[in-house]
Amino acid sequence: MKSTSCFLLLFFAFNVVMAQNDPALLTINGKSFLRSEFEYIYNKSHLVDKDKQVSLKEGLLLFENYKLKVAEAESMGLDTASSFRNLLLEYRQQVAQTYLTDSLIDDRVARALYDSLKLKGAIPDENRTFGNMKKSLLRFYAVRHEGFTPGTQSVIARVRKNDRLASEMSNKEVLAYEYLQLERKYPEFTHQIQEYHDGILLAEISAKYFEHNHEADSIALAKFFKKHRKDYKWNAPHYKGALIMCKDNDTYKRVKRVIKKIPFQKWNDVVKLNFSSHDSISFESGIYVEGTNRFIDQLIFKKRNGAVGHYPVARTYGKLLKKYPQEYKDVLNLVTVDYKEYLEKLWIDSLMGKYKVEINEQVLKTVNDHAKN
């Protein structure tokens, strides 16, 4: 627990140090967020999704919304939970390893060891490739060099030289020293840890908010759809119903009786349960547009295509919807996405009313352009 507390103190202390040469772009309730952090997030999003580029102002709005949610999570004390602190510390230790060892040197030395063993015939099994032996080779090396791989030894030597550390310091002490300097030396390291810090809180606060607001509640979705039904207008008529092909009219009537008072979404299951192969029927239901089923095209959309089935009777049971879906379930995915966006907007509006937000427009003008100033 002590190590977790020390790390968090160092983490926020180094953020203060960075602020001296890195102006605040955004302030929420007096807490500043630096230009470099926004640049890191904004530039990373462009690299990750090159097809979905957003403008600087759009990116800042997303960053602002993101930080508002984190602020709300912190106001609820989610960042003080021991589970959160431990997760953050574990992640820091994991990321720190990439800064405390030179992977290129490790690869080079491990490859040399592997080639040497192979040359001597000490690797008889062809399945033992360099890839699956690399870790064991580096462990073999480390056992004979105070527990350090060649890549870590290289980092230790560099730190000793650049930071002019006392020769009395052991290699372990040098490595521990460097571990505590990572935020100061490597801004990207700080951003990685901050991003993970915010990501955990964002996931937790979002889960709480949407769970509380019944994100996918059927009553809420139905109400939302009823209010916005015109937003889901179709460009072409849709047939919502069943295609029933069977041996005679009596069988067709039996199928109709079975599904008549059953919700549309359950038709397929109910027919499967009540009819077997000896009944000689073919049944399917769904929402169709012209061109998706040749029998529906002929029977509903009146297209003369000469469709001939294997059953004497081919009938439909359902409804032609000319302009709009009948219920939210007809366009469930669209309504669910839109409803979530609606809830998201309500949430952001409430947070904007709760927290004071300030943007430094002058600093915004220097984003990605301050190196030459």
C-alpha positions in Angstrom: 0.0 0.0 0.0 2.9 2.3 0.8 4.4 1.8 -2.7 1.0 2.7 -4.3 0.7 5.9 -2.3 4.3 6.9 -3.1 3.7 6.3 -6.8 0.5 8.4 -6.9 2.3 11.3 -5.1 5.1 11.1 -7.7 2.6 10.9 -10.5 0.8 14.1 -9.6 4.0 15.9 -8.6 5.6 15.3 -12.0 2.5 16.6 -13.6 3.0 19.9 -11.8 6.6 20.0 -12.9 5.6 19.4 -16.5 3.1 22.3 -16.4 6.0 24.8 -16.1 6.8 24.5 -19.8 3.5 23.1 -20.9 0.6 25.5 -20.6 -2.9 24.6 -19.5 -5.3 24.2 -22.4 -8.4 23.2 -20.4 -9.5 23.8 -16.8 -12.3 22.0 -15.1 -13.3 23.3 -11.6 -9.8 24.7 -11.2 -8.0 21.6 -12.3 -5.7 22.1 -15.3 -5.2 19.8 -18.2 -2.1 20.5 -20.2 -1.6 21.1 -23.9 0.7 18.1 -24.3 -1.9 15.7 -22.9 -4.5 16.9 -25.4 -2.0 16.6 -28.2 -1.1 13.0 -27.2 -4.8 12.0 -27.2 -5.7 13.9 -30.3 -2.7 12.8 -32.4 -3.1 9.2 -31.2 -6.7 9.0 -32.3 -5.7 10.2 -35.8 -3.0 7.5 -36.0 -5.4 4.8 -34.7 -8.3 5.7 -37.1 -7.0 7.4 -40.2 -10.4 7.2 -41.9 -12.1 9.1 -39.1 -10.3 12.4 -38.8 -11.8 15.1 -36.6 -11.0 18.8 -36.5 -9.1 20.4 -33.7 -12.2 21.9 -32.2 -14.1 18.6 -32.4 -11.2 16.8 -30.8 -11.1 19.4 -28.0 -14.9 18.9 -27.4 -14.4 15.1 -27.1 -11.4 15.7 -24.8 -13.5 18.1 -22.7 -16.4 15.6 -22.4 -14.0 12.8 -21.5 -12.4 14.9 -18.8 -15.8 15.9 -17.4 -16.7 12.2 -16.9 -13.4 11.6 -15.2 -14.0 14.6 -12.9 -17.4 13.1 -12.0 -15.7 9.8 -11.2 -13.2 11.5 -9.0 -15.9 13.5 -7.2 -17.5 10.1 -6.3 -14.1 8.9 -5.0 -13.7 6.1 -7.5 -10.0 6.9 -7.8 -9.5 6.3 -4.1 -10.5 2.6 -4.2 -7.7 0.2 -3.4 -8.7 -1.9 -6.5 -8.2 1.2 -8.7 -4.9 2.2 -7.1 -3.5 -1.4 -7.5 -4.6 -1.6 -11.1 -2.9 1.7 -11.9 0.3 0.7 -10.1 0.4 -2.7 -11.8 0.1 -0.9 -15.2 2.8 1.5 -14.3 5.2 -1.3 -13.4 4.3 -3.0 -16.7 4.9 0.0 -18.9 8.0 1.0 -16.9 9.7 -2.2 -18.0 9.8 -0.9 -21.6 11.7 2.1 -20.4 14.0 0.2 -18.1 15.4 -2.2 -20.7 16.6 -1.9 -24.2 14.6 -4.5 -26.2 16.8 -4.2 -29.3 19.9 -5.1 -27.3 18.0 -8.0 -25.6 17.0 -9.3 -29.0 20.5 -9.0 -30.5 22.1 -10.8 -27.6 19.4 -13.5 -27.4 19.7 -14.1 -31.1 23.5 -14.4 -30.8 23.1 -17.0 -28.0 20.6 -18.9 -30.0 22.7 -19.0 -33.1 25.7 -20.1 -31.1 23.8 -23.0 -29.5 22.4 -24.0 -32.9 25.9 -24.0 -34.4 27.1 -26.3 -31.7 24.2 -28.6 -32.3 22.7 -27.9 -28.8 19.2 -27.3 -30.2 18.2 -30.7 -31.7 14.5 -30.0 -31.7 13.5 -28.1 -34.8 10.4 -26.8 -33.0 12.5 -24.9 -30.6 12.7 -21.7 -32.6 14.3 -18.4 -31.5 10.8 -17.0 -30.8 9.9 -19.6 -28.2 13.4 -19.7 -26.7 14.1 -16.0 -26.4 12.7 -15.6 -22.9 14.6 -18.6 -21.5 17.8 -17.4 -23.2 17.5 -14.0 -21.6 16.8 -15.6 -18.2 19.9 -17.8 -18.7 21.9 -14.6 -19.3 20.4 -12.7 -16.4 21.2 -15.5 -13.9 24.8 -14.9 -14.6 24.7 -11.1 -14.6 23.1 -10.1 -11.2 19.6 -10.8 -12.5 19.8 -8.3 -15.3 19.3 -8.8 -19.1 21.8 -7.1 -21.4 19.1 -4.5 -22.3 18.6 -3.6 -18.7 22.4 -3.5 -18.1 22.6 -1.0 -21.0 20.0 1.3 -19.4 21.7 1.1 -16.0 25.0 2.2 -17.7 23.4 5.0 -19.5 21.6 6.3 -16.4 24.9 6.2 -14.4 26.6 8.2 -17.0 23.9 10.8 -17.9 22.7 11.4 -14.3 26.2 11.2 -12.8 25.3 8.9 -10.1 27.6 7.9 -7.3 29.7 4.8 -8.1 28.7 3.4 -4.7 25.1 2.9 -5.9 24.4 -0.7 -6.8 22.7 -1.6 -10.1 19.5 -2.3 -8.3 19.6 1.2 -6.7 20.2 2.8 -10.1 17.3 0.9 -11.6 15.0 1.9 -8.6 16.2 5.5 -9.1 15.4 5.5 -12.8 12.0 4.0 -12.1 11.1 7.1 -10.1 12.4 9.5 -12.8 10.3 8.1 -15.7 7.6 10.8 -15.5 10.2 13.6 -15.4 12.3 12.2 -18.3 9.6 10.8 -20.6 6.4 12.9 -21.2 4.9 10.0 -23.2 5.2 7.7 -20.2 3.2 10.2 -18.1 0.6 10.4 -20.8 0.3 6.6 -21.0 -0.2 6.3 -17.3 -2.7 9.2 -17.3 -4.6 7.6 -20.2 -4.9 4.3 -18.3 -5.9 6.2 -15.1 -8.7 8.0 -17.0 -9.7 5.0 -18.9 -10.4 2.9 -15.8 -12.5 5.7 -14.3 -14.3 6.4 -17.5 -15.4 2.7 -17.8 -16.6 2.6 -14.2 -18.5 5.9 -14.3 -20.1 5.1 -17.6 -21.2 1.7 -16.4 -22.8 3.3 -13.3 -24.5 6.0 -15.4 -26.0 3.8 -18.1 -27.0 1.1 -15.6 -28.8 3.7 -13.6 -30.5 5.1 -16.7 -31.5 1.6 -18.1 -29.6 2.0 -21.3 -31.4 -0.8 -23.2 -34.7 -0.8 -21.2 -37.5 -1.8 -23.6 -40.0 0.7 -22.2 -37.5 3.6 -22.5 -36.6 2.5 -26.1 -40.3 2.3 -27.1 -41.0 5.7 -25.7 -37.9 7.2 -27.4 -38.9 5.5 -30.7 -42.5 6.8 -30.5 -41.2 10.4 -30.0 -38.7 10.1 -32.9 -40.4 7.7 -35.2 -40.2 10.1 -38.2 -36.4 10.0 -37.9 -36.5 6.4 -39.0 -38.4 6.9 -42.3 -37.6 4.3 -44.9 -36.7 5.1 -48.5 -38.7 2.2 -49.8 -41.6 0.1 -48.5 -40.8 -2.9 -46.2 -42.8 -6.0 -45.7 -42.9 -7.2 -42.1 -44.3 -10.6 -41.9 -44.0 -14.3 -42.8 -43.7 -16.4 -45.9 -45.6 -19.6 -45.4 -45.3 -22.4 -48.0 -47.2 -25.6 -47.3 -49.1 -28.5 -48.7 -52.7 -27.0 -48.4 -54.8 -24.1 -47.2 -55.8 -25.9 -44.0 -52.1 -26.1 -43.0 -51.7 -22.4 -43.9 -54.7 -21.5 -41.6 -53.2 -23.6 -38.8 -49.9 -21.7 -39.0 -51.8 -18.4 -39.0 -53.8 -19.4 -35.8 -50.5 -20.3 -34.0 -48.7 -17.0 -34.7 -51.7 -14.6 -34.7 -51.4 -13.5 -31.1 -47.7 -14.1 -30.6 -45.1 -11.2 -30.8 -43.6 -11.0 -34.3 -40.1 -11.7 -32.9 -41.2 -15.1 -31.6 -42.9 -16.4 -34.8 -40.0 -18.5 -36.0 -39.5 -20.3 -32.7 -43.2 -20.9 -32.1 -43.7 -22.4 -35.6 -40.7 -24.6 -35.1 -42.1 -25.8 -31.8 -45.6 -26.5 -33.1 -44.8 -28.0 -36.5 -42.5 -30.8 -37.6 -41.2 -32.1 -40.9 -44.2 -34.3 -41.5 -46.4 -31.2 -41.6 -44.6 -30.3 -44.9 -44.3 -26.6 -44.4 -41.6 -24.0 -45.0 -41.8 -21.0 -42.8 -39.7 -17.9 -42.4 -40.4 -14.4 -41.1 -38.6 -11.1 -41.2 -38.5 -7.6 -42.6 -38.0 -7.6 -46.3 -37.5 -5.0 -49.0 -37.9 -5.6 -52.7 -35.1 -7.9 -54.0 -34.4 -9.8 -50.9 -36.7 -12.8 -51.5 -38.2 -13.8 -54.8 -41.4 -15.1 -53.3 -42.0 -12.0 -51.3 -41.2 -9.9 -54.5 -43.9 -11.8 -56.3 -46.6 -12.0 -53.6 -46.1 -8.6 -51.9 -44.3 -6.3 -54.3 -46.2 -7.8 -57.3 -43.2 -8.6 -59.4 -43.7 -11.1 -62.1 -40.7 -13.3 -61.7 -42.1 -16.7 -62.2 -41.0 -17.9 -58.7 -42.0 -21.5 -58.2 -41.6 -23.4 -54.9 -41.7 -27.0 -53.9 -45.1 -26.5 -52.1 -48.6 -26.2 -53.7 -49.5 -23.2 -51.4 -47.3 -20.1 -51.0 -48.9 -17.4 -48.9 -47.9 -14.4 -46.7 -49.1 -13.2 -43.4 -48.0 -9.8 -42.2 -48.1 -6.1 -43.1 -46.6 -3.8 -45.8 -45.0 -0.8 -44.1 -44.8 1.9 -46.7 -42.9 4.6 -44.9 -42.1 3.9 -41.2 -41.1 1.0 -39.0 -44.1 -0.3 -36.9 -42.2 -0.5 -33.6 -38.7 0.1 -32.2 -37.8 -3.5 -32.5 -38.0 -3.2 -36.3 -35.0 -0.9 -36.2 -33.6 -2.0 -32.8 -29.9 -1.4 -33.5 -30.5 2.1 -34.9 -32.8 3.1 -32.0 -30.4 1.6 -29.4 -27.5 3.7 -30.7 -29.6 6.8 -31.0 -31.0 6.4 -27.5 -27.5 5.9 -26.0 -26.4 9.1 -27.8 -29.5 10.9 -26.3 -28.5 9.7 -22.8 -24.9 10.7 -23.4 -26.0 14.2 -24.4 -28.2 14.5 -21.2 -25.2 13.4 -19.2 -22.8 15.8 -20.7 -25.3 18.7 -20.3 -25.7 17.8 -16.6 -21.9 17.7 -16.1 -21.5 21.0 -18.0 -24.0 22.5 -15.5 -22.2 21.0 -12.5 -18.5 21.8 -13.4 -17.0 25.1 -14.5 -15.1 24.6 -17.8 -12.5 27.1 -19.2 -10.6 26.8 -22.5 -7.5 28.8 -23.2 -8.1 29.9 -26.8 -4.6 31.2 -27.2 -3.0 27.9 -26.1 -5.4 26.1 -28.5 -3.9 28.1 -31.4 -0.5 26.6 -30.6 -1.5 22.9 -30.5 0.8 20.9 -32.7 2.5 24.2 -33.7 4.4 25.3 -30.6 7.8 23.7 -31.4 8.7 26.5 -33.9 7.5 29.3 -31.6 
